[in-house]
Amino acid sequence: MTTSPLEQLTEQTAELLASIEALATIEALREAEASLTGKRSILSTLQKSLGALEPDARKAAGAELQEARRVVESALEARRVLLLRDARRASLEADRLDLGDVIVSDVHWPLSIGHPGLVALTQRELEDVFVGMGFSVADGPEVESDWFNFEALNIPPGHPARGLWDTFYVELGEPETVVLRTHTSPTQIHLMEHAVSTNTLPIHSVMPGRCYRRDTPDARHLVGFHQIEGLVVDRGISFGDLAGVIETFTRAYFGPDIASRLRPGYFPFTEPSAEFEVTCTICHGDGCRTCSDTGWIELGGCGVLDPAVLEAVGIDGDEWSGFAFGFGVDRCAQMRHQLGDMRALIENDTRFLGQFS
Ligand code: DAH
């Protein structure tokens, strides 16, 4: 008895599937696809021959043919996925750069390896000095709202003291005005608000970081510069504690020949306030051009916390008192290393920077 082409196909399906499994390349798969399912494939020829059958037989044969096509097509698809994956793996493997093969003598020694810049090194040294005195180190955002940079520090809108800290404002529309912080003092507010909400007073912290001002750069000013802020909130704190901390810090950081002095000054967030000066490291107090013949160089400001600031953050001024200070990290680097011009710190001249590795 002869078998019909349709019967033959069914018998051969297993064989077909095995041959699909054996296809080794994408090209072979494409050819097989054309001969198995394309226009001149056996499946298409059989499809055409269905027209000659009786309606009932046609229906049964049609269903069988459809099933055969589905099985073959899904086997082809599965094979394609595998072959493409293998091809991708092979190409990645071919592109792999085996650095184990690089011959050591091909590398040009000595390799030049970077190091932290003078400002970063100075910041670390300052932190070390204060940690040695019992302070912790905290960090604050460089982008602040008007509240943190000014208002909570007792500098309301329109206050003339805002002129001292001219900055870059980003108007987001009422009520939020955002500024690049002009000093590290706003971090005091963050620390105090946090301590109040977590009931973790007292505070003994320093807060270093980058600040911005709309200044014209010159030998002693940069638009982006660094400060380190100090804050103590505790019971029974006086101006004497502040003076002691400043003097201890000065001797520890600049050495025993350099002294500090506090001159009356004005800051809206401290009362009384003082300017904090150290012996000029260039002339050692004799007077020179850098210190305008005074023998002293101003590093920053300090004072006893103004009651308005304690009130703004919700600290009870009858129970707690404190002091704060803030001074320039770049200025410390300049004084310690006797740099004529602070702009050298940001000019990326490796002959200059390399001296401080
Ligand atoms: N934030 C001030 C400035 O940048 C410096 C300063 C003065 C900080 C007095 C203080 C302070 O903490 O108590 O000019």
Residues whose N, C-alpha, C, O or C-beta is under 5 A from the ligand:
A	BS01	DAH	T182 H183 S185 G230 F267 T270 G301 C302 G303 A324 F325 G326
